[in-house]
Amino acid sequence: MARLELEHTLNERNSHRGSGNIPIEDGIAITKYQNREGWAAIPFIIGSMVGLTLSISSWASNLIVFLKKEFNVKSIDATQINNVVLGFNTLLPVAGAIVADVFSCYFVISFFAFLSLLGMILFNLITTIHCLRPSPCELMGSISSCPSPSRLQLAILYITLGLASLGVGGTRFTIATMGAAQFDKPKNQRAFLSLYYLFFYVANGTSLTAMIYIEDNVGWNLAFRICLVSNVIALVLFLSGKRFYRRKPKVERNPFLSIVHVVLAAVKKRNMSGTFGNRDYYYGSVETTNILGDGPSKSLRWLNRAALKVDGDHEQQSSRSNARSWKLCTVEEVEDLKTLLKIIPFWSSTILVSVTISMFNNLVILQALTMDRHIGSHFQVSAGSLVVFNLISVAFSVLIFDFFIIPIWKKLYPHRALTLIPRIGIGHVINILGLVAAALIERRRLHVVRTHQLSSISIVPMSALWLLVPLGVLGIGEALHLIGNIMLFYQEFPKSIKNSSGAMAALILGIGYYLTIAITDLVHKTTRWLPDNINDGRLDNVYWMLAVIGAVNFGYYLICAYKYRYVEKSNDNPNDI
């Protein structure tokens, strides 16, 4: 409560400095659009996100095919390059968010969207200028001869992938936190995040269907031209909305240095003992003294020493030049670090959920390749396109849950609020049920294989549409737990590092991706569940294993939920879904 009051007070002070009717923020006059909470900026933010997502997902989701067809890269090498790029695409947003917390979201998004544009220009040049890629493979008798790319061609390819990946890192989650920052009320922030991820999944689904179809059946030239136009529109749209965006107050100190500051100050004063009163702590300003005058909280007390004044500290802090002394920090900085430490267990409880989803998404394609994918007598669905149904499920679940179920619940039960922690927990349970469904369907598939005594190259006479059941169920769970976690992180993170809250989801996906590689390799080497031909394996046991992992992780989540206390409480019920 104290932290919420402090942020509100400081916001009021920053927004209304100046004379007359023109608000002043850090010495800069701001427009009436920037001064009010509203949705005027949101079309520019969501529109630019959709354009960038269409551009980014179109090349990233089909990179292996591009490397094999256009650069004659061998399958294993193409997979390794794809793994490196995918790893960068999931971890670079963390760096992008950190930079945005130090500088401003507007600058970071504009700069990295431009880098993404440079990457798309190079992709277009590669597919247009023949000397920038190796010659196509030639069939000499029964042997295919494929020229290897030159060092120059590989260098241009890697520069292209680097620029495009940097574009992902600086925009993907930073845009979301910038959009949420346009609002003061938590209910409006959550409404925006729901709308944002609804359009995000729709854009991803479009890339995985229409754009990949163009790449595979029409040509890379046309596909990359569409991506280039999409990126240009996104960048122009984002820049056009500048007068509507709220300005971020100038950062007086790097928020991440403040975290280090608290730890070092607490360690230096670790030997101090005794009984200390509220006046023994340093608050930094009159506003924080009035609001946090009761002193630091009782939890994680060893950190409180960082704000404890000792002989000489007061004199040092009276001079602005010495105000950044590493011997003393404010109570607010201590409380911000405590908040961050308290949210880490929740963050860690989502990593194994990410592992189960990532492994399933990889294995379900292998299942689909062995099953009947025909719809009718003439149309056959590609194995990779089945995953799109998961994105569709997430998008519809967000739409139904946040825009229909929750409003109806509030009307029927106005005094029984649904909070974010139960929402995330329900998502965990649904995720487990989806894995159980996957295990049962795979058991049925293996039964058909053994009943018909099929060979490794035979198609199992069982419709691949059965796989839509676990894909849909997991999509519902993802709409609840993943987006719920993003909302919780943004809501609970200290204001100084709000942008990094969105990147926590990216870090979860990145760690989950690398753990997926390790677990898959371990299962492959220690069991017979994952042979090269899954018809001879026990993929159902892998799904049961993932369900058990999810159940154990859910128990850990319940412990975290029981111990956790929301940071912000106000009349607006920020913790209410």
C-alpha positions in Angstrom: 0.0 0.0 0.0 2.8 2.4 0.9 4.6 1.7 -2.4 1.5 2.4 -4.4 0.9 5.7 -2.5 4.5 6.7 -3.1 4.3 6.0 -6.9 1.0 8.0 -7.1 2.5 10.9 -5.3 5.6 11.1 -7.4 3.5 10.7 -10.6 1.4 13.7 -9.5 4.5 15.8 -8.8 6.1 15.0 -12.1 2.9 15.5 -14.2 1.9 18.9 -12.7 5.2 20.8 -12.4 4.9 24.0 -14.3 2.6 27.0 -14.7 -0.7 27.6 -16.4 -2.6 24.7 -17.9 0.4 23.1 -19.7 1.8 20.1 -17.8 5.6 19.9 -17.5 7.5 16.7 -17.3 11.2 16.9 -16.8 11.2 20.4 -18.2 9.3 19.3 -21.4 5.8 20.5 -22.2 3.5 17.5 -23.0 0.4 17.4 -25.0 -3.1 16.8 -23.7 -3.0 13.3 -25.2 0.2 12.4 -23.2 -1.3 13.9 -20.0 -4.4 11.8 -19.8 -5.0 8.1 -19.3 -6.7 6.7 -22.4 -6.6 4.5 -25.4 -5.5 7.1 -28.0 -2.0 5.6 -28.2 -3.1 1.9 -28.3 -3.9 1.6 -32.0 -0.4 2.8 -32.9 1.2 0.4 -30.4 -0.9 -2.7 -31.2 -0.7 -1.9 -35.0 3.1 -1.7 -34.9 3.3 -4.9 -32.9 1.1 -6.8 -35.5 3.3 -5.5 -38.4 6.5 -6.5 -36.6 5.2 -9.9 -35.6 4.1 -10.7 -39.1 7.5 -9.8 -40.4 9.5 -11.5 -37.7 7.5 -14.7 -37.4 7.5 -15.2 -41.1 11.3 -15.7 -41.4 11.9 -17.2 -38.0 9.3 -19.9 -38.2 10.5 -21.3 -41.5 14.3 -20.6 -41.2 15.4 -24.3 -41.5 13.6 -24.6 -44.9 15.1 -21.3 -46.1 18.7 -22.4 -45.1 18.3 -25.8 -46.9 16.6 -24.5 -50.1 18.4 -21.2 -50.6 21.8 -21.8 -49.0 22.2 -25.6 -49.5 22.9 -26.0 -45.8 22.8 -29.6 -44.5 19.9 -30.6 -42.3 21.9 -30.9 -39.0 23.7 -27.7 -39.7 20.5 -25.9 -40.5 19.0 -27.2 -37.3 21.9 -26.0 -35.2 21.8 -22.5 -36.8 18.0 -22.4 -36.2 18.6 -23.4 -32.5 21.1 -20.6 -32.0 18.8 -18.0 -33.6 15.8 -19.3 -31.6 17.9 -19.0 -28.4 18.8 -15.4 -29.3 15.2 -14.6 -30.1 14.1 -15.8 -26.7 16.9 -14.2 -24.6 17.6 -10.9 -26.4 14.2 -9.4 -25.3 15.6 -9.5 -21.7 18.5 -7.2 -22.8 16.1 -5.0 -24.7 13.9 -4.6 -21.7 16.9 -3.7 -19.5 18.0 -1.0 -22.0 14.4 0.3 -22.0 14.4 0.6 -18.2 17.6 2.7 -18.4 16.6 4.9 -21.4 13.1 4.9 -22.8 10.8 2.5 -24.5 10.1 4.8 -27.4 13.8 5.1 -28.3 14.5 1.4 -27.8 11.5 0.2 -29.9 12.2 2.8 -32.7 15.9 1.8 -32.9 15.5 -2.0 -32.9 12.5 -1.8 -35.3 14.8 0.0 -37.7 17.4 -2.8 -37.2 14.7 -5.3 -38.0 14.0 -3.3 -41.1 17.6 -3.5 -42.1 17.5 -7.3 -41.6 14.4 -7.6 -43.9 16.1 -5.4 -46.6 19.1 -7.9 -46.5 16.7 -10.9 -46.7 15.2 -9.3 -49.9 18.6 -8.6 -51.4 19.6 -12.2 -50.7 16.6 -13.6 -52.6 16.9 -11.0 -55.4 20.6 -10.9 -56.1 21.9 -14.4 -57.2 25.5 -13.8 -56.2 24.5 -13.4 -52.5 23.5 -17.1 -52.3 24.9 -20.3 -53.7 23.7 -21.8 -56.9 20.8 -24.3 -56.7 21.5 -28.0 -56.4 21.9 -29.9 -59.6 21.0 -33.5 -60.2 23.9 -35.4 -61.8 22.5 -38.9 -62.6 21.3 -40.2 -59.3 23.5 -37.9 -57.2 22.5 -34.4 -56.2 25.3 -31.8 -56.3 24.8 -28.8 -54.0 27.4 -26.0 -54.0 28.3 -24.8 -50.5 27.9 -21.1 -49.7 31.1 -19.0 -49.8 32.4 -17.2 -46.8 31.1 -13.9 -48.1 27.6 -15.4 -48.6 27.7 -16.9 -45.1 28.9 -13.6 -43.6 26.0 -11.7 -45.2 23.6 -14.4 -44.0 24.8 -14.2 -40.4 24.7 -10.3 -40.5 21.1 -10.6 -41.8 20.1 -13.0 -39.0 21.9 -10.9 -36.4 20.0 -7.7 -37.4 16.7 -9.5 -37.6 17.2 -11.1 -34.2 18.2 -7.8 -32.6 14.9 -6.5 -34.0 13.1 -9.2 -32.1 15.0 -8.5 -28.9 14.3 -4.8 -28.7 10.6 -4.9 -29.6 8.8 -8.1 -28.8 8.1 -7.5 -25.1 9.1 -3.9 -24.8 6.1 -2.8 -26.9 3.8 -4.6 -24.5 5.1 -2.9 -21.4 5.1 0.5 -23.1 1.4 0.0 -23.9 0.6 -1.0 -20.3 2.5 2.1 -19.1 -0.1 4.3 -20.9 -2.5 3.6 -18.1 -2.5 4.3 -14.3 -5.4 2.0 -13.4 -4.5 -1.7 -13.1 -7.8 -2.9 -14.6 -7.0 -0.9 -17.8 -3.4 -2.2 -17.9 -4.8 -5.8 -17.7 -7.4 -5.0 -20.4 -4.6 -3.7 -22.7 -2.4 -6.8 -22.1 -5.3 -9.1 -22.9 -6.0 -7.2 -26.1 -2.3 -7.1 -27.0 -1.7 -10.8 -26.7 -5.0 -11.6 -28.5 -3.6 -9.7 -31.5 -0.1 -11.1 -31.0 -1.3 -14.7 -31.3 -3.5 -13.9 -34.3 -0.5 -12.3 -36.0 1.6 -15.4 -35.2 -1.1 -17.7 -36.5 -1.2 -15.7 -39.8 2.5 -16.0 -40.2 2.5 -19.7 -39.6 -0.2 -20.3 -42.2 -0.5 -17.7 -45.0 3.1 -16.5 -45.0 4.6 -20.0 -44.8 2.3 -21.1 -47.6 3.6 -18.3 -49.8 7.2 -19.2 -48.9 6.8 -22.8 -49.7 4.5 -22.6 -52.8 4.9 -19.2 -54.4 8.5 -18.0 -53.5 10.7 -16.4 -50.9 10.9 -13.3 -53.0 7.3 -12.4 -52.6 7.2 -13.5 -49.0 10.1 -11.3 -47.9 8.7 -8.4 -49.9 5.5 -8.7 -47.9 7.6 -8.9 -44.7 9.5 -5.8 -45.7 6.3 -3.8 -46.3 4.9 -5.0 -43.0 8.0 -3.9 -41.2 8.0 -0.5 -42.8 4.3 0.0 -42.0 5.0 -1.0 -38.4 7.8 1.4 -38.0 6.0 4.3 -39.6 2.9 3.6 -37.5 4.8 3.5 -34.3 6.7 6.8 -35.0 3.4 8.4 -36.1 1.9 7.9 -32.6 4.7 9.8 -30.8 2.4 12.7 -29.7 0.0 10.3 -28.1 2.6 8.4 -26.0 3.3 9.2 -22.4 6.8 10.3 -21.7 8.9 8.3 -19.2 10.2 10.4 -16.3 14.0 10.9 -16.5 15.8 8.2 -14.6 18.0 9.8 -11.9 19.8 6.5 -11.4 20.2 3.3 -13.2 17.6 1.0 -11.5 19.8 -2.1 -11.8 22.7 -0.3 -10.1 20.3 0.5 -7.3 19.7 -3.2 -6.8 23.5 -3.8 -6.6 23.7 -0.7 -4.3 21.2 -2.3 -1.8 23.1 -5.6 -1.6 26.5 -4.0 -1.2 25.3 -1.6 1.5 23.6 -4.4 3.4 26.7 -6.5 3.2 28.9 -3.6 4.4 26.6 -3.1 7.4 26.0 -6.8 8.1 27.7 -6.6 11.6 25.5 -3.8 12.9 23.2 -5.0 15.6 20.7 -3.4 18.0 17.2 -1.9 18.1 16.6 0.7 15.5 13.7 3.1 15.1 12.0 4.5 12.1 14.1 7.7 12.2 17.3 5.6 11.9 16.5 4.9 8.3 17.2 7.1 5.2 14.1 7.9 3.1 15.6 10.3 0.5 12.8 12.9 0.2 10.0 14.5 2.1 7.4 12.5 0.1 8.9 9.1 0.8 9.4 10.1 4.5 5.7 10.9 4.8 4.6 7.7 3.1 7.3 5.2 4.2 7.7 6.8 7.6 7.0 3.5 9.4 10.3 2.2 8.2 11.2 -0.8 6.0 9.0 -3.9 6.1 9.8 -6.8 8.4 10.4 -9.4 5.7 14.0 -10.0 4.5 15.2 -7.9 7.4 18.9 -8.3 6.6 18.4 -5.9 3.6 17.1 -3.2 5.9 20.6 -2.4 7.0 21.2 -0.9 3.6 19.0 2.1 4.5 20.3 2.4 8.1 22.0 5.7 8.8 25.3 5.5 10.6 27.7 8.3 11.6 28.7 10.4 8.6 26.0 9.1 6.3 23.6 12.0 6.8 26.3 14.5 6.0 27.2 12.6 2.8 23.6 12.5 1.6 23.1 16.2 2.2 25.3 16.9 -0.8 23.9 16.0 -4.2 27.4 15.1 -5.4 27.6 12.5 -2.7 24.0 11.3 -2.9 25.1 8.2 -4.8 27.3 6.9 -2.0 27.4 3.1 -1.9 27.2 3.1 1.9 23.6 4.2 2.1 20.4 3.7 0.0 16.8 4.7 0.5 14.0 2.7 2.1 12.3 2.7 -1.3 15.2 1.0 -3.0 15.3 -1.6 -0.3 11.5 -2.3 -0.7 11.9 -2.5 -4.5 14.6 -5.2 -4.2 12.4 -7.1 -1.7 9.5 -7.0 -4.1 11.8 -8.4 -6.9 13.0 -11.3 -4.6 9.5 -12.2 -3.6 8.3 -12.5 -7.2 11.2 -14.8 -8.3 9.6 -18.0 -6.9 6.5 -17.4 -9.0 8.7 -16.8 -12.0 10.6 -20.0 -11.4 7.3 -22.1 -11.1 6.6 -21.3 -14.8 9.9 -22.6 -16.2 8.8 -26.3 -16.1 5.5 -25.4 -17.6 7.4 -23.9 -20.5 9.4 -27.1 -20.8 6.3 -29.3 -21.1 4.8 -27.1 -23.7 8.0 -26.8 -25.7 8.5 -30.6 -25.7 4.9 -31.3 -26.7 5.1 -28.8 -29.6 8.2 -30.6 -30.9 6.8 -34.1 -30.5 3.4 -33.5 -31.8 4.8 -32.7 -35.3 6.5 -36.1 -35.3 3.2 -37.7 -34.4 1.4 -35.8 -37.2 4.0 -37.0 -39.8 2.9 -40.6 -39.1 -0.8 -40.0 -39.2 -3.5 -39.4 -41.8 -3.6 -35.6 -42.3 -6.2 -35.5 -45.1 -9.3 -33.4 -44.8 -11.6 -34.7 -47.4 -10.1 -36.6 -50.4 -8.0 -33.9 -51.9 -6.6 -31.6 -49.2 -3.8 -32.6 -46.8 -2.7 -30.5 -43.9 1.1 -30.0 -43.3 2.4 -31.4 -40.1 3.8 -28.1 -38.9 0.6 -26.2 -39.6 -1.3 -28.2 -36.9 0.5 -26.2 -34.2 -1.4 -23.2 -35.5 -4.5 -24.6 -33.8 -2.7 -24.0 -30.5 -2.3 -20.3 -31.3 -5.9 -20.1 -32.3 -6.9 -21.7 -29.1 -4.9 -19.2 -27.1 -6.4 -16.3 -29.0 -10.0 -17.4 -28.5 -9.4 -18.3 -24.9 -8.1 -14.8 -24.1 -11.1 -13.3 -26.0 -13.7 -15.4 -24.2 -12.1 -15.4 -20.7 -11.1 -11.7 -20.4 -13.9 -10.1 -22.4 -16.9 -12.3 -21.6 -16.4 -14.6 -18.6 -14.7 -12.1 -16.3 -17.3 -9.3 -16.9 -20.1 -11.7 -16.4 -18.5 -13.0 -13.2 -18.1 -9.4 -11.8 -21.8 -8.7 -12.5 -23.0 -12.0 -10.8 -20.5 -11.9 -7.9 -19.4 -8.3 -7.4 -17.9 -9.0 -3.9 -16.0 -12.2 -4.9 -13.1 -11.1 -7.0 -11.1 -13.4 -9.2 -7.4 -12.7 -8.7 -4.4 -13.4 -10.9 -2.9 -16.2 -8.7 -6.0 -18.5 -9.0 -6.1 -17.8 -12.8 -2.5 -18.9 -13.2 -3.1 -22.0 -11.0 -6.1 -23.0 -13.2 -3.8 -22.7 -16.2 -1.4 -25.1 -14.6 -4.1 -27.7 -14.1 -5.4 -27.3 -17.6 -1.9 -27.8 -18.9 -1.6 -31.1 -17.0 -4.9 -32.3 -18.5 -3.7 -31.4 -22.0 -0.6 -33.6 -21.5 -2.8 -36.5 -20.1 -5.0 -36.2 -23.3 -1.8 -36.3 -25.4 -0.6 -39.5 -23.6 -4.0 -41.2 -24.1 -4.1 -40.3 -27.8 -0.6 -41.5 -28.4 -1.4 -44.8 -26.6 -4.3 -45.2 -29.0 -2.0 -44.4 -32.0 0.5 -47.0 -30.9 -2.3 -49.6 -30.5 -3.3 -49.0 -34.1 0.3 -49.3 -35.2 0.7 -52.7 -33.5 -2.7 -54.0 -34.5 -2.0 -53.4 -38.2 1.7 -54.4 -37.9 2.8 -51.2 -39.8 6.3 -50.6 -41.0 8.3 -47.4 -40.2 7.3 -45.7 -43.4 3.6 -46.5 -43.3 1.0 -43.9 -42.5 -1.1 -44.9 -39.4 -4.8 -45.2 -40.3 -5.8 -42.7 -37.7 -6.7 -39.1 -38.3 -4.2 -36.4 -37.2 -7.1 -34.2 -36.2 -7.1 -36.1 -32.9 -4.1 -34.1 -32.0 -6.2 -30.9 -32.1 -7.6 -32.0 -28.7 -4.4 -31.7 -26.6 -3.3 -28.7 -28.8 -6.6 -26.9 -27.9 -6.5 -27.8 -24.2 -2.9 -26.6 -23.9 -3.8 -23.4 -25.7 -6.5 -22.7 -23.1 -4.0 -23.3 -20.3 -1.5 -21.0 -21.9 -4.0 -18.2 -22.2 -4.5 -18.5 -18.4 -1.0 -19.2 -17.0 1.3 -17.4 -19.4 -0.6 -14.2 -19.9 -1.6 -14.3 -16.2 2.0 -14.4 -15.3 2.9 -11.5 -17.5 0.1 -9.5 -15.9 1.3 -10.4 -12.4 4.9 -9.5 -13.2 3.9 -6.1 -14.6 1.6 -5.4 -11.7 4.0 -6.4 -9.0 7.4 -5.2 -10.3 8.8 -2.0 -8.9 8.0 1.0 -11.2 11.7 1.6 -12.0 12.0 -1.7 -13.8 8.5 -2.2 -15.2 9.8 -2.8 -18.7 11.8 -5.8 -17.5 8.7 -7.4 -16.2 7.6 -8.3 -19.7 11.0 -9.8 -20.5 10.6 -12.2 -17.6 8.3 -14.2 -19.9 10.9 -14.2 -22.6 13.5 -15.5 -20.1 11.1 -18.3 -19.1 10.7 -19.3 -22.7 14.5 -19.2 -23.3 15.4 -21.3 -20.3 12.5 -23.7 -21.1 13.8 -24.1 -24.6 17.3 -25.0 -23.5 16.0 -27.3 -20.8 13.8 -29.0 -23.4 16.9 -29.8 -25.5 18.7 -31.3 -22.4 15.7 -33.4 -21.3 15.0 -34.7 -24.8 18.6 -35.7 -25.1 18.5 -37.4 -21.7 15.4 -39.4 -22.5 16.7 -40.4 -25.9 20.0 -41.7 -24.4 18.6 -43.4 -21.3 15.4 -44.9 -22.5 13.8 -46.5 -25.6 10.9 -44.1 -25.6 12.3 -41.8 -28.4 13.8 -43.8 -31.2 14.2 -42.4 -34.7 11.0 -44.2 -35.6 8.4 -43.2 -33.0 6.3 -46.2 -34.1 8.8 -48.4 -32.3 9.0 -46.1 -29.2 6.8 -45.2 -26.3 6.0 -41.5 -26.9 3.0 -42.0 -24.6 5.4 -42.5 -21.7 7.2 -39.2 -22.5 3.8 -37.4 -22.2 3.1 -39.2 -18.9 6.5 -38.0 -17.7 5.7 -34.4 -18.7 2.3 -34.7 -16.9 4.0 -35.8 -13.8 6.6 -33.0 -14.1 3.6 -30.6 -14.5 1.9 -32.0 -11.4 5.0 -31.8 -9.2 5.5 -28.2 -10.4 1.9 -27.4 -9.6 2.5 -28.5 -6.0 5.5 -26.1 -5.9 3.3 -23.4 -7.4 0.7 -23.9 -4.6 3.4 -23.4 -2.0 4.5 -20.2 -3.7 0.9 -19.0 -3.9 0.2 -19.7 -0.3 3.3 -17.8 0.8 2.9 -14.8 -1.5 1.3 -11.5 -0.6 0.3 -9.0 -3.2 2.4 -5.8 -3.1 -0.2 -3.4 -4.3 -3.6 -3.0 -2.7 -5.9 -0.1 -3.5 -9.6 0.8 -4.0 -9.1 -0.1 -7.7 -8.5 -3.8 -6.7 -5.3 -4.2 -8.9 -5.1 -7.9 -8.1 -8.6 -8.6 -9.4 -8.6 -10.1 -12.9 
